[in-house]
Amino acid sequence: MKNIDDLRNELITIFEQLKAKEISHADAKELNNSAGKIINSVKVELVYAGLCKVVPNITFLNTPKVKAEKINVERK
């Protein structure tokens, strides 16, 4: 998994497998827990960048969609 889009697709797959009873509840829970930890680590980076008043370059959030639609962010 290289970026947030990949993580989202993995979570969708886990959800579908859980609904189809192809994966145990315990395994789905652990995978979702790990995904939450990944997302929280990105949140920490975003908060830190905000406190330092810099625009972060977080590879995990850089997807083809984001790169194509770069937005100018004005910092105070």
C-alpha positions in Angstrom: 0.0 0.0 0.0 1.6 3.2 -1.2 -1.0 5.9 -0.5 -4.3 6.8 1.0 -6.2 5.6 -2.1 -4.6 2.1 -1.7 -5.5 2.0 2.0 -9.1 3.0 1.1 -9.3 0.2 -1.5 -7.9 -2.3 1.0 -10.5 -1.3 3.6 -13.3 -1.7 1.0 -12.0 -5.2 0.2 -11.9 -6.1 3.9 -15.5 -4.9 4.3 -16.6 -6.9 1.3 -14.8 -10.0 2.6 -16.3 -9.6 6.0 -19.8 -9.3 4.5 -19.2 -12.4 2.4 -17.9 -14.2 5.5 -14.5 -14.8 3.7 -12.6 -13.2 6.6 -13.1 -13.5 10.4 -14.4 -10.7 12.5 -11.1 -10.8 14.5 -9.0 -10.5 11.4 -11.1 -7.6 10.0 -10.9 -5.9 13.4 -7.1 -6.1 13.5 -6.7 -4.9 9.9 -9.0 -2.0 10.6 -7.1 -1.2 13.8 -3.8 -1.1 11.9 -5.4 1.2 9.3 -6.5 3.5 12.0 -3.0 3.7 13.4 -1.6 4.5 9.9 -4.2 7.3 9.6 -3.5 8.6 13.1 0.2 8.8 12.3 -0.6 11.0 9.2 -2.8 13.2 11.4 0.1 13.7 13.8 2.3 14.9 10.9 -0.5 17.3 9.7 -0.9 18.7 13.2 2.9 19.2 13.6 3.1 20.9 10.2 0.3 23.2 11.2 2.0 24.1 14.5 5.2 24.8 12.5 3.2 26.8 9.9 4.6 24.8 7.0 2.9 22.9 4.2 3.8 19.2 4.7 4.8 16.9 2.0 3.4 13.6 3.1 4.0 10.9 0.5 1.2 8.8 1.8 -1.3 11.6 0.9 0.2 12.3 -2.5 -2.0 10.5 -5.0 -2.2 11.1 -8.7 -5.5 13.0 -8.1 -3.9 15.3 -5.6 -0.8 15.9 -7.7 -3.0 16.8 -10.7 -5.0 19.3 -8.6 -2.4 21.1 -6.6 -4.1 23.8 -4.6 -2.4 27.0 -3.4 -2.7 27.2 0.4 -2.1 30.5 2.0 -0.5 30.3 5.5 -0.9 33.0 8.1 
